[in-house]
Amino acid sequence: MSFEKALSEGKRLIEEGDYGAALESLEKARNLALIEGAETWAHGESLSWLGHVLVLRGEYAEALKHLEQALELAVEHKGRNSVETAIVLNRLGASRTGLEQLQEGRQNLEEALSIFKEVLGPYNTEIADTLSDLGICLLSSQDLDRAGECLTKAYGMRRKLLGEEHPDLVRSLSDLSVYYSASGNNASARAFSRKAVSLGDSILPEDHPLLGIACFNLTTQFLKDRRFEAGKPSGERARMILEKRLGDLHELRIMTLESLGTIAMSMSKSEEAEELLKQALVMSQAKWGREDPHILPSLIALGTAYLKSNDYKNAELYLKMSLSVLQHARDFDVSLEYRLIDQLSISYFWQGKIGDAALLVPSAYRAKHTSDFTMLMDALHKLAGFVSKQLEQDQTRAGRP
């Protein structure tokens, strides 16, 4: 197989949503390019496409390595203000967004946007793609106004340039659903997620990852509306597609498991919930480590699931782990700490560990993590009241005055 054929095959497989097969084809293209030399543009182009598919699979660190090499070769062979360089910068920005290197990612994306406008003019699909990725980066940075502006422009541009039935429209609809959800506009988020699934169903293969992402976003909206059982079909569909098409540790696969675990918990399916949440936790720890705040959703959900099923020993284990991770987080959330202490107190109480429950008072060390000392003191008073109430209820059940 020639370099050109392997590269073309990789691009085609990306369009079809088969990212795993695309990765294999693009690795062949890279190896064939290396025969001609590591300093050729053929090698740089293959690295650019390899980085792109790795971003799509959620393998951001590996993507970054390829794209940094590709950028050097693009600048050397095509010039800093070339379309090829802008494409690499766009993909580099997307990989850095995935790694939460948000300032650097934003700089890459804004430079790509500037080059595209200078070389191609203000209205084309490359600008739409860059606006879309910049919008996601800004959304991750909590710059909601600018994020909404970029994502709305990308959607409008894609509709006019590509028509109403193009896969990139599914992507834009999903992006806007996430934006409106982050903005607290759940009605619009729900509407856009439904549109994304509907369009995806009509134009995409049933296992295309864009359709899986749309299904996940719809599930998220059902959970926000507390319509847990209604969210199960789209959640299961998202899980099936994303497990097949995305990388082993893609964050959306983890979040889908967490969502399905929450749904199972709400339906009193304790064993199913615990199994799903254990899988999510194992994947979270493999991706981010055992002390990273990213694993908190899995830890807290698992502790809550055990608490709900009256398995207080395991509830204690995971809630204590949650507190430990939270207390070492850079952005310490005292209100979340209180809720965890509240749940941990319940697990202690029902195990008869009344002394341990009474000792669950945040230390002075934790007080310095919040500027709102009044809020902390309120949390302590609520905790003291809770423990006292539990002691009174225990005495009543035991028939003691």
N, C-alpha and C positions, 0 to 999 in steps of 0.2 A: 504494500500500500504506500502511495506517495504522501508527502507532507501535506499537499493541498487537499487530497482526498480525506485524509485523517482529520484535518482541521474542519473541512466542510461537514463531515459526518458528525463531529462534536457539536458544531453549531446547530445542526438539524435536530440532534437529540435534546439539546437544551430547549429548543422551541417546543418539542413534544413533551417536555417535562421529565424525561428520563435522565436525571442528573448523574446517577451512578454510571450508566453506560457512556454518557457524555464525558465523564471524568476519564474513563479508560481510553476513549478515542483521543482525547486531547493530550493525555500522557504519551500516547503513541506519536502524535504530531510533534510534541516537544522532543522526544527521543530522536525522531527523524531529522528535526531541525538541527540538533546537536551534531549530527554527522557533518553538516556543512560548517559548523563552528558555533561556539557559545556567544560570539560577539555579533552574530547576524541579526537582522530584523526578523527573520523567520522564527528564530528562537524567542525574540522579544514578543512577537505576536502570539505565539503558542503559550507563553507565560501569562500574557494578558488574559487570554481565554480560560486558561487553567485557573487563574485567580478568580475570574468571574464565576465559574461553576462551583468553586469551593465556597465563595460567598453565598451562593444560592443554597448550598448544602449546610450552611452554618458553620463551616470550618474556617473561621476568620483568621486565626493565627497563621495557618498554613497558607491561606490566600495572600496575606500581607507579605510573606516572604517572596512569593512569585511576583507580586505586583510591584514591589520595590525594585526588583531586578528589571522587570518590564519597563518601568518608568525610565531607568537609566538608558536602556537601549532605545526607547522611543525618542528621548531627547537627543541622543547621539545621532540616530539615523534620520529622524523626521523633523527635529527642531522642537523647541519648547512650545511654540505657538501653533502646533499642528493638531489636526483632528485626532490622529493616533495617540498623541500625548494626552489630549483631553479625555479620550476614552479610558486610558489607563488611570488618569487622575480620578475620574468618576468612580471606577471600580475600587481604587485605593481608598477613596472616601467612604464607600459603602463598607469595606472591610474594617476600617477604623471605627465606624459607627457600631458595628457588631461587637468590637472589642471595647466599646465605651471610651475610646480615645476621641471624644466628641469635638474638642477644639481643633485637633489636627484633621479630623475627618471633614469638618465644616470648611476648613481652609482648602483642602483638596477639591471639594465639590464646588466651592465658589470660584476657584481658579479654572476648573473645567468649564463651568458655565460661561465665564468671561471669554475663554478661548473659542467655545462653540459660537457665541454671539458674534465675535470678531470675524471668524472664518466662514461661518455658514449662514449668518443672519439670525434674526430674533425668533424665527418660527419654524421649528423642525423637530423631528422625533428625538434627536440627541439631546436637545434642550429639555424636552418633556421628561426624558429619562433622568436627566440630572436634577431637574426640579423635584421629581418624585423622591430621589434618594436624599436630596438636601432637606426636603420636608420631613422625612423620617429621622434624619440626624437632628434637626431642630426640635422635633417632637420629643426625642430622647433627652434633649437639653432643657425641656420644659418651656421652650420658646413657642408657646401655642399659637400666638397671632401670626408669626412669620411662617410657622409650619403649615397652618391652614391656608395661608396665601399661596405657598409653593405647591401644595397638594391640589388645591383647587385649579390653579393654572395648568398643572400637568394634566389633570383630568380633562379640562376643556380643550387643551391643545391636542391631546390624543383623540378625542371624539372627532374633531374636525379633520385631523390628518389621517386617521386610521379607520374612521367609520365607527358605527355603533356595535359592531360584532368582532372585536379583536381581543386577544388575550390580555393585552396591556390595559384594556378597560377594566377587566376583572381585577387586575392589580391595583388600579387607581381607586376603584370602588372599595376595595378592602382597606387601602390606606386611609381613605376618608372616613370609613367606619371607625378605625382606630383613633383618628384625630377627634371625631365628634365624641367618642366615648371618653377620651382623656379630658375633653372640654366640659364634660358633664351633660352634654346634649344627647341623652340616651335615645330619644325618639329618632333623631337623625342617624345616630349610629346604627340603630336597629334597621332602619330603612335601607341604608347603604349596604349593610351586611346581607340583607335579603336580596337586594339587587345583584350583588356580587355572586351569590350562590346561584341565582336564577340564570344570569348570563353565563356563568361557568358551565352550568348544566347543559346549556343549549349549544355551546361552541367548543368545549374542551373535552378531551378524553376523561372517562370517569375516575381515573386515578392521577390526574394532573395535579401537581403540588399547589398551583394557584387555586384550584377548587378546594383542596384540603385546607388551605389557609383561610379561605372564605368561610368554610364550614366551622372552623375554629372560632372565627370572629363572631359568627352567629351564635354559637354556643355561649360565648362570653356574654353576649347581650341577654340571653335567656337567664343566665346566672345572675346578672345585675338586676333583672326584673323579678328574681326569686321564683322563676318558673323552671325549677330544676328538672322535673321529669320531661318537660317539653324540650329541654336542651340535650337530652340523651341521644336521640338519633343523629343529630348533626355532630355531636361530640364523638360518637363512635365512628362515624364516617370520616371525620377529620383524622382520628387516630389511625384508621386503616390506611388512608392515603399517605399521611406524613411518615408513618413507619416504613412504608415502601420506598418513598422518594427522597426523603431528607437524610442528612447525616445522622449517625448514631446518637449524638449528643446535642442535636439542634434544640434550642430553647423552646420552640413551639411544640416539639414532641413532649418535652417535660411539662409544659403548661397544659397541654391537652390531657395528660394523665392526671394532673392536679384537678382539672375541671371535672373529669369523669369520676374521680375519687370523691369530690365534693357532692356530685349528683348522687352517687351511690349512698353516701352518708345521709343525705337528705331523705332518701327512700328507705332508710333503716336497713340497708344491705351492708352490714358491718364488715363481713369478711371480704366482700368485693372491694369496698372502699379501702380497707387496710392494704390489700394486695396492690391496688393501683397506686396508692400513695407511697408504698415501699419502693415500687419501681421508679417512681418520680424522684424519690430521695436518693436512691443509688445513682441515678443518672445525674442529678444535680451535684452530688458530691464528686463524681468523676469529672464533671465539667468545670466546677468552680472551686473545689476543695471543701474541707470539712468545717472551715471557720468563716466562709464568705457569706455575707448577708443574702446573696441570691438563693441560698438553700432554705431560707426561713419559710417561704410558703409551703414547701413540702414538709418540713419539720413540724410546723404549727398545725397543718391540716392532719398529719398523722397523729400527733398528740391529741387533737380534738376528736379524731375518729375513735381512738382507744377510750377516751373519756366517755364518749357517747355510748360505746358498747360495754361500759362498766369494767373495762380492763384497766384498773387504776394504776397498777404497777408499770405497765408499758406507757400509759399516759404520762406518769411522772417522769419516766426516762426521756421521752421526746420533748416534753415541755421544759425540762431542765436544760436539755441541749439547746432548745430555742432561746432560752434566756441567756445562756452563755454566749451564743453567737450574736444576739442582739446587743449585749452589753459591751462587746468588743467592736461594734460597728462604728464607722466614722460619724454617721448621722444617726445619733441615738434617739429613739422615739420613746419617751417616757410613758405616753398613753398606751402604746403597744405593750410595754413592759408591765404596766398595771394589769392589762387583760390577761397576759400570760401568768402573772402571779395569782390572779383570781382563779384561773383554771387549775394551776398547780396546787393551790390551797384545797380545791375540791378533791383532787386526787389524794392528797395527804389525809384529808379528813376521813374519806371513806376507807382508807387503809388503817385508820386508827392512829395516824401520826399527828395527833393534835398539837404536840409540842413543835414539830417541824412547821406546821401550818402557822402557828403563832409567831415563829421566827422569820417569816417571809416578809421582812420589812426592808425596802431598798436602802442600801448603805449610803453613807455620806459621799462616797466615791462617785456614785451614780448621780447624785444631785448636781454635780458640777457640769454634767453633760447637757443640762437644759437651763436656759435663761429664765424660764418661768417657774420659779421656786414655789409659787402659790399652787400651781398645777400639781407639782410633786406632793406637796403637803396634803392637798385634797385627795390624791390617790392613796396616801398613807392612811388618812382617816377612813376612807371607804374600805380599805383592806382591813383595818382594825374592826370596823363595824361588821364586815362580812364574817371574820373569824369568830367574833362574839356571837353572832346570830347562829352560826353552825354549831357552836358549843351548846347554846340554849336548845336547839332542835335535837341534838344528841341526847341531852338530859331528858327531854320530853319523851323521846322514843324509848329510853331505858326506864321510864317511870320514876325518874328522880325529880325532886323539887328544884 
